Amino acid sequence: MLHRLFEEGFRIMALPSTMNVNNSRDTLERLRENRAKENPMLAWFGDNLPDSGLYPARDVAFYWDKFQDESGAFVSCNFRAVYRPIRDLPSDDPRRCELSAFVQGWFCTFGNDVAGWMVSPGLNPERVFGSLFGERFVDEEERGRVLVEVGRVQECEWARRMLPAFLRESGAYDVVDPESGEDRILETVENAEDLDLALEVLERISERRNFR
């Protein structure tokens, strides 16, 4: 697995020691909280985003964690699309250090921190999704998170179209409407607000199945 990831060009930032994932939910929860920190680039350049709140593919890097369980198999979690318009920051801008501190600690990354992203064949979000989605994840929520986060990329309408069906097949048929507070079916996913709702649905699925 690790050899194949290197072949495909993923940057492996670090790998933790072997752990029993099933007995380390507290560790995974702490990691989840840490990975949910606010991306400082959104505060600096969020006004440049379209009204949909989606990220241009050229400005995205994907980050995720990977653990090795007692059987030797790798499992993934905490996948996130990070808005990273690094070209807008001069090389001597001190905010680059803040950005580095934000992404530090994730075990794997692939995106516009790789030379040739969105230019060379295969260096695109579809490559990331295709390589990861069939792998083993900590739970179903984490697998669905890959689809949600890739859906945050403006050009990845295909991912947003897939989400409602994925949620229904996973056992969720409705979401809470943020305005009315009532349940409604998530039939379409078009913007960042819809994607945030989809994450809430995934969390409900995870809680109902006692994954955590």
C-alpha positions in Angstrom: 0.0 0.0 0.0 2.7 2.5 1.0 4.8 1.6 -2.0 1.8 2.2 -4.3 1.1 5.6 -2.7 4.7 6.7 -3.4 4.3 5.4 -7.0 1.2 7.6 -7.5 3.0 10.7 -6.3 1.3 11.2 -2.9 3.4 13.0 -0.4 3.6 11.0 2.8 4.3 13.6 5.5 4.6 11.1 8.4 3.3 7.8 9.5 2.4 7.0 13.1 3.5 3.8 14.8 1.2 0.8 14.6 -2.0 1.2 16.6 -5.2 -0.7 17.2 -7.8 1.7 15.6 -10.7 0.0 17.2 -9.3 0.7 20.7 -8.1 4.2 19.9 -11.3 6.2 19.3 -10.1 8.8 21.8 -7.0 9.4 19.7 -9.1 9.6 16.6 -11.5 12.1 18.2 -8.6 14.3 19.3 -7.2 14.2 15.7 -10.7 15.1 14.3 -10.9 18.1 16.5 -7.5 19.3 15.6 -8.1 18.7 11.9 -11.3 20.8 12.1 -9.4 24.0 12.8 -10.3 27.0 10.7 -8.1 27.4 7.6 -6.4 30.8 7.9 -6.4 31.2 4.1 -10.2 31.5 4.2 -9.9 34.6 6.4 -7.2 36.1 4.1 -8.7 35.3 0.7 -12.2 33.9 1.3 -13.6 37.0 -0.4 -12.1 35.8 -3.6 -14.3 32.7 -3.6 -17.5 32.5 -5.7 -20.9 32.9 -4.0 -21.1 29.1 -3.9 -18.2 29.0 -1.5 -16.6 26.3 -3.7 -12.8 26.2 -4.2 -11.1 26.5 -7.6 -9.2 23.3 -8.3 -5.9 25.1 -8.8 -6.1 26.4 -5.3 -6.8 23.1 -3.5 -4.6 20.6 -1.6 -6.1 17.5 0.0 -4.9 16.3 3.4 -5.7 13.1 5.3 -4.4 10.8 8.0 -3.5 7.1 7.6 -3.0 4.6 10.3 -1.7 1.0 10.3 -3.8 -1.4 12.4 -2.6 -4.6 14.1 -3.2 -6.6 11.0 -0.8 -4.4 9.0 -3.6 -2.8 6.9 -3.7 0.9 6.5 -6.9 2.8 7.3 -7.6 6.4 6.4 -9.5 9.2 8.1 -9.8 13.0 8.5 -9.8 13.7 4.7 -10.1 17.5 4.0 -9.9 19.8 1.0 -7.9 22.9 2.0 -8.3 26.2 0.2 -4.7 27.1 -0.5 -4.2 30.0 -3.0 -0.5 30.1 -2.2 0.3 32.0 -5.4 -1.4 35.1 -3.7 1.2 35.1 -0.9 4.7 36.5 -1.6 7.5 34.1 -0.8 8.6 36.3 2.2 5.1 36.7 3.6 5.0 35.6 7.2 1.5 34.2 6.7 3.1 31.3 4.9 4.4 30.2 8.3 0.9 30.3 9.7 -0.4 28.2 6.8 2.4 25.7 7.3 1.5 25.4 11.0 -2.1 24.8 10.0 -1.4 21.8 7.8 1.4 20.4 9.8 0.6 17.0 11.3 -1.5 15.5 8.6 0.1 12.3 7.4 -0.6 12.6 3.7 -1.1 15.4 1.2 -1.7 15.7 -2.5 -2.8 18.8 -4.5 -1.5 22.2 -5.4 1.5 21.6 -3.1 2.7 19.2 -5.8 4.4 20.5 -9.0 2.2 20.2 -12.0 -1.1 20.1 -10.2 -4.0 20.6 -12.7 -1.4 20.8 -15.5 0.2 17.4 -15.8 -2.0 14.4 -16.7 -3.5 12.7 -13.6 -2.6 15.5 -11.2 -6.2 16.4 -10.3 -9.0 15.8 -7.8 -10.3 12.8 -9.8 -6.9 11.0 -9.3 -7.1 11.6 -5.5 -10.7 10.4 -5.3 -10.2 7.4 -7.5 -7.1 6.3 -5.5 -8.6 6.7 -2.1 -12.3 6.0 -2.2 -11.9 2.2 -2.5 -9.5 2.0 0.4 -10.3 1.0 3.9 -11.5 3.8 6.2 -12.1 4.0 9.9 -15.8 4.1 9.3 -18.5 5.0 6.7 -18.5 8.6 7.8 -14.9 8.9 6.9 -15.4 7.3 3.5 -18.3 9.7 2.8 -16.1 12.6 3.9 -13.9 12.0 0.8 -16.9 12.6 -1.5 -18.0 15.7 0.4 -14.5 17.3 0.5 -13.8 16.6 -3.2 -17.2 18.1 -3.8 -15.9 21.4 -2.4 -13.9 21.8 -5.6 -15.7 24.0 -8.0 -14.9 21.8 -11.0 -16.0 18.6 -9.3 -19.8 18.8 -10.0 -19.8 15.0 -10.4 -18.9 14.5 -6.7 -21.8 16.8 -5.7 -24.2 14.9 -7.9 -23.1 11.6 -6.3 -23.6 12.7 -2.7 -27.4 12.4 -2.3 -27.4 8.9 -3.6 -24.5 8.0 -1.4 -26.2 9.4 1.7 -29.4 7.5 0.9 -27.6 4.2 0.4 -25.8 4.8 3.7 -29.1 5.0 5.5 -29.8 8.8 5.7 -32.8 10.1 3.9 -33.1 13.6 5.3 -31.3 16.6 6.8 -32.3 19.4 9.1 -33.2 22.5 7.2 -31.1 25.3 8.8 -33.9 27.8 8.3 -37.0 25.9 9.2 -35.5 23.4 11.6 -37.5 20.7 9.8 -36.3 17.6 8.1 -36.0 17.6 4.4 -34.5 15.4 1.7 -31.1 16.4 0.5 -31.9 16.0 -3.2 -29.2 18.3 -4.7 -25.8 19.5 -3.5 -24.8 22.8 -5.1 -22.7 24.8 -2.7 -20.6 24.9 0.4 -23.7 25.1 2.7 -25.2 22.0 1.2 -21.8 20.2 1.7 -21.8 21.2 5.3 -25.3 19.7 5.7 -24.0 16.5 4.1 -21.3 16.3 6.7 -23.9 16.6 9.4 -25.8 13.7 7.9 -22.7 11.6 7.8 -22.1 12.3 11.5 -25.7 11.2 12.2 -25.0 8.0 10.3 -21.8 7.4 12.3 -23.5 7.9 15.6 -26.5 5.7 14.7 -24.2 2.8 13.7 -22.0 3.3 16.8 -18.8 3.7 14.8 -17.2 6.1 17.2 
